[in-house]
């Protein structure tokens, strides 16, 4: 019996992105805890909830992690 390989869905990539966001805000314990909570329950989330968790994490991290373009050398 042949096994059919399905194309990647991108969900693992999204989970990796969420993990990277968590790592980037590890110096901010509250934001880290919030992002990490979504990461830990990732397997229980629907596709829509996963997209919302990733968008939410991006907003939180953008709020607390300085963007390189904002570094004026000061």
VOTI-388332 format. One record per residue: residue number from 1; residue in one letter; x, y, z of N, C-alpha, C, O, CB in turn. Coordinates in steps of 0.05 Angstrom, whole numbers. Glycine has a CB too. Layout:
REM residues N
resi:NUM	resn:a	nc1:X	nc2:Y	nc3:Z	cac1:X	cac2:Y	cac3:Z	cc1:X	cc2:Y	cc3:Z	oc1:X	oc2:Y	oc3:Z	cbc1:X	cbc2:Y	cbc3:Z;
...
//
This chain:
REM residues 74
resi:1	resn:x	nc1:17	nc2:-23	nc3:0	cac1:0	cac2:0	cac3:0	cc1:18	cc2:25	cc3:0	oc1:36	oc2:28	oc3:17	cbc1:-19	cbc2:0	cbc3:24;
resi:2	resn:x	nc1:13	nc2:43	nc3:-19	cac1:29	cac2:67	cac3:-22	cc1:21	cc2:88	cc3:-1	oc1:-2	oc2:90	oc3:6	cbc1:27	cbc2:78	cbc3:-50;
resi:3	resn:x	nc1:41	nc2:104	nc3:7	cac1:36	cac2:126	cac3:25	cc1:36	cc2:152	cc3:10	oc1:54	oc2:157	oc3:-6	cbc1:57	cbc2:126	cbc3:48;
resi:4	resn:x	nc1:15	nc2:168	nc3:13	cac1:14	cac2:193	cac3:0	cc1:25	cc2:215	cc3:18	oc1:15	oc2:218	oc3:41	cbc1:-15	cbc2:200	cbc3:-9;
resi:5	resn:x	nc1:44	nc2:230	nc3:9	cac1:55	cac2:252	cac3:25	cc1:39	cc2:277	cc3:19	oc1:35	oc2:285	oc3:-5	cbc1:85	cbc2:256	cbc3:19;
resi:6	resn:x	nc1:30	nc2:290	nc3:39	cac1:15	cac2:315	cac3:36	cc1:35	cc2:338	cc3:36	oc1:56	oc2:337	oc3:49	cbc1:-6	cbc2:318	cbc3:58;
resi:7	resn:x	nc1:28	nc2:359	nc3:20	cac1:46	cac2:382	cac3:20	cc1:46	cc2:396	cc3:48	oc1:26	oc2:394	oc3:62	cbc1:38	cbc2:402	cbc3:-1;
resi:8	resn:x	nc1:67	nc2:410	nc3:55	cac1:67	cac2:424	cac3:81	cc1:45	cc2:444	cc3:82	oc1:39	oc2:458	oc3:62	cbc1:95	cbc2:437	cbc3:86;
resi:9	resn:x	nc1:33	nc2:447	nc3:105	cac1:11	cac2:466	cac3:109	cc1:20	cc2:493	cc3:117	oc1:4	oc2:512	oc3:116	cbc1:-9	cbc2:455	cbc3:128;
resi:10	resn:x	nc1:44	nc2:496	nc3:126	cac1:54	cac2:522	cac3:136	cc1:50	cc2:525	cc3:165	oc1:60	oc2:545	oc3:177	cbc1:41	cbc2:544	cbc3:121;
resi:11	resn:x	nc1:34	nc2:507	nc3:178	cac1:29	cac2:511	cac3:206	cc1:53	cc2:507	cc3:224	oc1:57	oc2:521	oc3:244	cbc1:7	cbc2:491	cbc3:215;
resi:12	resn:x	nc1:71	nc2:489	nc3:216	cac1:96	cac2:486	cac3:231	cc1:113	cc2:511	cc3:228	oc1:127	oc2:519	oc3:247	cbc1:111	cbc2:461	cbc3:221;
resi:13	resn:x	nc1:113	nc2:523	nc3:205	cac1:127	cac2:548	cac3:201	cc1:116	cc2:569	cc3:219	oc1:131	oc2:585	oc3:231	cbc1:126	cbc2:556	cbc3:171;
resi:14	resn:x	nc1:90	nc2:571	nc3:221	cac1:77	cac2:590	cac3:239	cc1:85	cc2:585	cc3:268	oc1:90	oc2:604	oc3:283	cbc1:47	cbc2:590	cbc3:236;
resi:15	resn:x	nc1:86	nc2:560	nc3:276	cac1:94	cac2:553	cac3:303	cc1:123	cc2:561	cc3:308	oc1:130	oc2:571	oc3:330	cbc1:90	cbc2:523	cbc3:308;
resi:16	resn:x	nc1:139	nc2:556	nc3:288	cac1:167	cac2:565	cac3:291	cc1:170	cc2:595	cc3:293	oc1:186	oc2:605	oc3:309	cbc1:184	cbc2:555	cbc3:266;
resi:17	resn:x	nc1:153	nc2:609	nc3:278	cac1:153	cac2:639	cac3:280	cc1:144	cc2:647	cc3:308	oc1:156	oc2:666	oc3:319	cbc1:134	cbc2:651	cbc3:259;
resi:18	resn:x	nc1:124	nc2:634	nc3:319	cac1:115	cac2:640	cac3:346	cc1:137	cc2:635	cc3:367	oc1:141	oc2:650	oc3:385	cbc1:90	cbc2:624	cbc3:353;
resi:19	resn:x	nc1:151	nc2:612	nc3:363	cac1:174	cac2:606	cac3:381	cc1:196	cc2:627	cc3:379	oc1:208	oc2:635	oc3:399	cbc1:185	cbc2:578	cbc3:375;
resi:20	resn:x	nc1:201	nc2:637	nc3:355	cac1:222	cac2:657	cac3:351	cc1:213	cc2:684	cc3:365	oc1:229	oc2:698	oc3:376	cbc1:227	cbc2:662	cbc3:321;
resi:21	resn:x	nc1:187	nc2:690	nc3:362	cac1:177	cac2:714	cac3:376	cc1:180	cc2:711	cc3:406	oc1:187	oc2:731	oc3:420	cbc1:147	cbc2:718	cbc3:368;
resi:22	resn:x	nc1:174	nc2:688	nc3:417	cac1:177	cac2:683	cac3:446	cc1:206	cc2:687	cc3:454	oc1:211	oc2:700	oc3:474	cbc1:167	cbc2:655	cbc3:453;
resi:23	resn:x	nc1:224	nc2:677	nc3:438	cac1:253	cac2:680	cac3:445	cc1:262	cc2:709	cc3:443	oc1:279	oc2:717	oc3:459	cbc1:270	cbc2:663	cbc3:426;
resi:24	resn:x	nc1:250	nc2:724	nc3:425	cac1:259	cac2:752	cac3:421	cc1:249	cc2:770	cc3:444	oc1:260	oc2:792	oc3:448	cbc1:248	cbc2:763	cbc3:395;
resi:25	resn:x	nc1:230	nc2:761	nc3:459	cac1:220	cac2:777	cac3:481	cc1:225	cc2:764	cc3:509	oc1:211	oc2:770	oc3:528	cbc1:190	cbc2:783	cbc3:478;
resi:26	resn:x	nc1:244	nc2:746	nc3:510	cac1:250	cac2:732	cac3:535	cc1:258	cc2:751	cc3:557	oc1:255	oc2:745	oc3:581	cbc1:272	cbc2:712	cbc3:530;
resi:27	resn:x	nc1:268	nc2:775	nc3:550	cac1:276	cac2:795	cac3:570	cc1:253	cc2:810	cc3:582	oc1:256	oc2:826	oc3:600	cbc1:296	cbc2:814	cbc3:558;
resi:28	resn:x	nc1:229	nc2:805	nc3:571	cac1:204	cac2:818	cac3:581	cc1:186	cc2:795	cc3:592	oc1:170	oc2:784	oc3:576	cbc1:190	cbc2:834	cbc3:558;
resi:29	resn:x	nc1:188	nc2:789	nc3:617	cac1:175	cac2:765	cac3:628	cc1:145	cc2:763	cc3:623	oc1:135	oc2:741	oc3:617	cbc1:179	cbc2:764	cbc3:657;
resi:30	resn:x	nc1:130	nc2:785	nc3:625	cac1:101	cac2:784	cac3:621	cc1:94	cc2:777	cc3:592	oc1:78	oc2:759	oc3:587	cbc1:88	cbc2:810	cbc3:628;
resi:31	resn:x	nc1:107	nc2:791	nc3:573	cac1:101	cac2:785	cac3:545	cc1:111	cc2:757	cc3:538	oc1:97	oc2:743	oc3:523	cbc1:115	cbc2:806	cbc3:527;
resi:32	resn:x	nc1:134	nc2:750	nc3:548	cac1:144	cac2:723	cac3:543	cc1:124	cc2:702	cc3:553	oc1:119	oc2:682	oc3:539	cbc1:171	cbc2:719	cbc3:557;
resi:33	resn:x	nc1:113	nc2:706	nc3:577	cac1:94	cac2:686	cac3:588	cc1:69	cc2:685	cc3:571	oc1:58	oc2:663	oc3:567	cbc1:87	cbc2:694	cbc3:616;
resi:34	resn:x	nc1:60	nc2:707	nc3:561	cac1:35	cac2:707	cac3:544	cc1:40	cc2:693	cc3:517	oc1:24	oc2:677	oc3:509	cbc1:26	cbc2:736	cbc3:539;
resi:35	resn:x	nc1:63	nc2:699	nc3:505	cac1:69	cac2:686	cac3:479	cc1:74	cc2:656	cc3:484	oc1:65	oc2:639	oc3:468	cbc1:93	cbc2:699	cbc3:466;
resi:36	resn:x	nc1:88	nc2:650	nc3:505	cac1:95	cac2:622	cac3:511	cc1:69	cc2:605	cc3:516	oc1:67	oc2:582	oc3:509	cbc1:113	cbc2:620	cbc3:536;
resi:37	resn:x	nc1:49	nc2:618	nc3:529	cac1:24	cac2:604	cac3:534	cc1:10	cc2:596	cc3:508	oc1:0	oc2:573	oc3:506	cbc1:5	cbc2:622	cbc3:551;
resi:38	resn:x	nc1:10	nc2:614	nc3:489	cac1:-1	cac2:606	cac3:462	cc1:15	cc2:584	cc3:449	oc1:4	oc2:566	oc3:437	cbc1:-2	cbc2:631	cbc3:444;
resi:39	resn:x	nc1:41	nc2:586	nc3:452	cac1:59	cac2:566	cac3:440	cc1:54	cc2:538	cc3:453	oc1:53	oc2:518	oc3:439	cbc1:88	cbc2:574	cbc3:444;
resi:40	resn:x	nc1:50	nc2:537	nc3:479	cac1:45	cac2:512	cac3:492	cc1:18	cc2:499	cc3:486	oc1:16	oc2:474	oc3:487	cbc1:47	cbc2:516	cbc3:522;
resi:41	resn:x	nc1:-1	nc2:515	nc3:478	cac1:-27	cac2:503	cac3:471	cc1:-32	cc2:504	cc3:441	oc1:-55	oc2:500	oc3:432	cbc1:-50	cbc2:518	cbc3:486;
resi:42	resn:x	nc1:-11	nc2:507	nc3:426	cac1:-13	cac2:509	cac3:397	cc1:-28	cc2:486	cc3:385	oc1:-45	oc2:489	oc3:367	cbc1:15	cbc2:511	cbc3:385;
resi:43	resn:x	nc1:-22	nc2:461	nc3:394	cac1:-34	cac2:438	cac3:382	cc1:-65	cc2:436	cc3:387	oc1:-78	oc2:421	oc3:374	cbc1:-21	cbc2:413	cbc3:394;
resi:44	resn:x	nc1:-75	nc2:452	nc3:406	cac1:-104	cac2:451	cac3:412	cc1:-119	cc2:474	cc3:397	oc1:-143	oc2:474	oc3:398	cbc1:-108	cbc2:454	cbc3:442;
resi:45	resn:x	nc1:-104	nc2:492	nc3:384	cac1:-117	cac2:515	cac3:371	cc1:-127	cc2:508	cc3:343	oc1:-114	oc2:492	oc3:329	cbc1:-98	cbc2:538	cbc3:371;
resi:46	resn:x	nc1:-149	nc2:520	nc3:335	cac1:-158	cac2:518	cac3:308	cc1:-140	cc2:535	cc3:290	oc1:-124	oc2:550	oc3:300	cbc1:-188	cbc2:526	cbc3:305;
resi:47	resn:x	nc1:-144	nc2:532	nc3:264	cac1:-128	cac2:548	cac3:245	cc1:-132	cc2:578	cc3:250	oc1:-113	oc2:593	oc3:249	cbc1:-135	cbc2:541	cbc3:216;
resi:48	resn:x	nc1:-157	nc2:586	nc3:254	cac1:-162	cac2:615	cac3:259	cc1:-150	cc2:624	cc3:285	oc1:-139	oc2:646	oc3:287	cbc1:-193	cbc2:619	cbc3:260;
resi:49	resn:x	nc1:-151	nc2:607	nc3:306	cac1:-139	cac2:614	cac3:332	cc1:-109	cc2:616	cc3:330	oc1:-96	oc2:632	oc3:343	cbc1:-147	cbc2:594	cbc3:353;
resi:50	resn:x	nc1:-97	nc2:599	nc3:313	cac1:-68	cac2:600	cac3:309	cc1:-60	cc2:626	cc3:295	oc1:-41	oc2:639	oc3:303	cbc1:-59	cbc2:576	cbc3:292;
resi:51	resn:x	nc1:-75	nc2:634	nc3:275	cac1:-69	cac2:659	cac3:261	cc1:-72	cc2:683	cc3:281	oc1:-56	oc2:701	oc3:280	cbc1:-88	cbc2:663	cbc3:237;
resi:52	resn:x	nc1:-93	nc2:682	nc3:297	cac1:-97	cac2:703	cac3:317	cc1:-75	cc2:704	cc3:338	oc1:-65	oc2:725	oc3:345	cbc1:-124	cbc2:700	cbc3:331;
resi:53	resn:x	nc1:-66	nc2:680	nc3:346	cac1:-44	cac2:679	cac3:366	cc1:-18	cc2:690	cc3:355	oc1:-4	oc2:705	oc3:368	cbc1:-40	cbc2:650	cbc3:375;
resi:54	resn:x	nc1:-13	nc2:684	nc3:330	cac1:12	cac2:694	cac3:317	cc1:10	cc2:725	cc3:313	oc1:30	oc2:739	oc3:318	cbc1:16	cbc2:680	cbc3:289;
resi:55	resn:x	nc1:-13	nc2:735	nc3:305	cac1:-16	cac2:764	cac3:301	cc1:-14	cc2:778	cc3:328	oc1:-2	oc2:799	oc3:330	cbc1:-43	cbc2:770	cbc3:288;
resi:56	resn:x	nc1:-26	nc2:766	nc3:348	cac1:-26	cac2:778	cac3:375	cc1:3	cc2:779	cc3:385	oc1:12	oc2:799	oc3:397	cbc1:-44	cbc2:762	cbc3:395;
resi:57	resn:x	nc1:18	nc2:757	nc3:382	cac1:46	cac2:756	cac3:391	cc1:63	cc2:777	cc3:376	oc1:80	oc2:790	oc3:388	cbc1:57	cbc2:728	cbc3:386;
resi:58	resn:x	nc1:58	nc2:780	nc3:350	cac1:73	cac2:800	cac3:335	cc1:68	cc2:829	cc3:346	oc1:86	oc2:845	oc3:349	cbc1:66	cbc2:799	cbc3:305;
resi:59	resn:x	nc1:43	nc2:834	nc3:352	cac1:36	cac2:861	cac3:364	cc1:50	cc2:865	cc3:390	oc1:61	oc2:886	oc3:396	cbc1:6	cbc2:864	cbc3:367;
resi:60	resn:x	nc1:48	nc2:845	nc3:408	cac1:61	cac2:847	cac3:434	cc1:91	cc2:851	cc3:432	oc1:103	oc2:868	oc3:445	cbc1:54	cbc2:822	cbc3:451;
resi:61	resn:x	nc1:104	nc2:835	nc3:415	cac1:133	cac2:836	cac3:413	cc1:140	cc2:863	cc3:400	oc1:160	oc2:875	oc3:409	cbc1:143	cbc2:813	cbc3:396;
resi:62	resn:x	nc1:125	nc2:872	nc3:380	cac1:131	cac2:898	cac3:368	cc1:130	cc2:921	cc3:389	oc1:144	oc2:941	oc3:387	cbc1:112	cbc2:904	cbc3:345;
resi:63	resn:x	nc1:112	nc2:917	nc3:408	cac1:109	cac2:938	cac3:429	cc1:132	cc2:938	cc3:449	oc1:137	oc2:959	oc3:461	cbc1:83	cbc2:933	cbc3:444;
resi:64	resn:x	nc1:146	nc2:916	nc3:453	cac1:167	cac2:915	cac3:474	cc1:195	cc2:911	cc3:464	oc1:214	oc2:916	oc3:479	cbc1:160	cbc2:894	cbc3:493;
resi:65	resn:x	nc1:198	nc2:903	nc3:439	cac1:225	cac2:898	cac3:428	cc1:232	cc2:921	cc3:409	oc1:218	oc2:925	oc3:389	cbc1:227	cbc2:870	cbc3:414;
resi:66	resn:x	nc1:253	nc2:936	nc3:415	cac1:260	cac2:959	cac3:398	cc1:266	cc2:949	cc3:369	oc1:280	oc2:929	oc3:365	cbc1:283	cbc2:974	cbc3:409;
resi:67	resn:x	nc1:257	nc2:964	nc3:350	cac1:262	cac2:958	cac3:322	cc1:289	cc2:970	cc3:314	oc1:295	oc2:993	oc3:322	cbc1:239	cbc2:969	cbc3:303;
resi:68	resn:x	nc1:306	nc2:955	nc3:299	cac1:332	cac2:965	cac3:292	cc1:331	cc2:992	cc3:277	oc1:350	oc2:1008	oc3:280	cbc1:346	cbc2:945	cbc3:274;
resi:69	resn:x	nc1:310	nc2:998	nc3:262	cac1:309	cac2:1023	cac3:247	cc1:304	cc2:1047	cc3:266	oc1:307	oc2:1070	oc3:258	cbc1:287	cbc2:1022	cbc3:227;
resi:70	resn:x	nc1:297	nc2:1041	nc3:291	cac1:293	cac2:1063	cac3:311	cc1:318	cc2:1069	cc3:327	oc1:318	oc2:1086	oc3:344	cbc1:270	cbc2:1056	cbc3:329;
resi:71	resn:x	nc1:340	nc2:1055	nc3:321	cac1:365	cac2:1060	cac3:335	cc1:380	cc2:1083	cc3:322	oc1:390	oc2:1080	oc3:299	cbc1:383	cbc2:1035	cbc3:336;
resi:72	resn:x	nc1:380	nc2:1106	nc3:335	cac1:393	cac2:1129	cac3:324	cc1:421	cc2:1133	cc3:334	oc1:433	oc2:1155	oc3:333	cbc1:376	cbc2:1154	cbc3:330;
resi:73	resn:x	nc1:433	nc2:1112	nc3:345	cac1:460	cac2:1113	cac3:354	cc1:464	cc2:1127	cc3:380	oc1:487	oc2:1136	oc3:387	cbc1:477	cbc2:1125	cbc3:333;
resi:74	resn:x	nc1:443	nc2:1130	nc3:395	cac1:445	cac2:1146	cac3:420	cc1:449	cc2:1129	cc3:443	oc1:450	oc2:1140	oc3:466	cbc1:422	cbc2:1162	cbc3:424;
//
